[in-house]
Amino acid sequence: MPRSLTIERENLPEVVQGWLRAVNLGEEETVELIFTDREVLLRRPPSPHLREWAKSISDKYDQVFRELTGI
């Protein structure tokens, strides 16, 4: 299961800040680090409103998927 961490950019090591500049996230105040089984993803954190909306939509899709598959 992925785990994530939102952190202020200035608190990251210089090498990680270089990665952020390379992917045009160098000016963001905060970034989200997402750790999966095989990857570390860097992204702009979603707004709280967007995060809540996405959670409600994904919950609906998960429910329909479970109903269709009988899980």
N, C-alpha and C positions, 0 to 999 in steps of 0.2 A: 504494500500500500504506500503510495507516495506521501511524503511528509514535506511541509513547506515552512519557510521562515522568511519573514519580512524584516529587512534590516536597512539602516541608513547607509547610503553609499559611502560616505566618508569613513565609516567604521570598517570597511573592507580593506584587505591588503592591496597594495598598489598594483600588483599583478592582476587581481580580479577587477580593479577599477579600469585597467587597460582593456580587459575583455569587454567590459561594459561600454567603453568608448568605441571599441571595434564594432559593436552591434547597435550603435546609436542610442545607448541607454546611459551615456556618461553624464548627462545633465539631470537625470532623475534624482530626486531627493532620497527616495527609497526604492529598493528593488526587492523582488521576491525570488528566493532560492528554493527550488523544488528538487528534492532528492527522490529518485526512483531507484529501482533495482540496479539499473545500469547507467543512469545518466544524472547529471546535475544540470538543471535548466535555470536560466536567468531570464526574468521577465519583469515588465512594469506591473506592479500590483493593481488588481482591479479595484474600482471604487467600492465602498461598502454597499451602496445601492445595487450596483451591477452584480456583486458577489451574491447578494441575497436573491436577486432575480434569477441568476443562473442556478442557484441551489434549488429553487422551487421548480424550475423547468426540468432540471436533471432528475429530481425526485419523481416527477410525473412520468418521465421516460423510463426510469428504473422500475416503477410500479407496473407500467404497461408491459415492459419486457418480461418481468417476473410472471405476470398473468399469462402471457403468450407461451412462455416456456414451461410453465408449471412449477417454477422454483418456489 
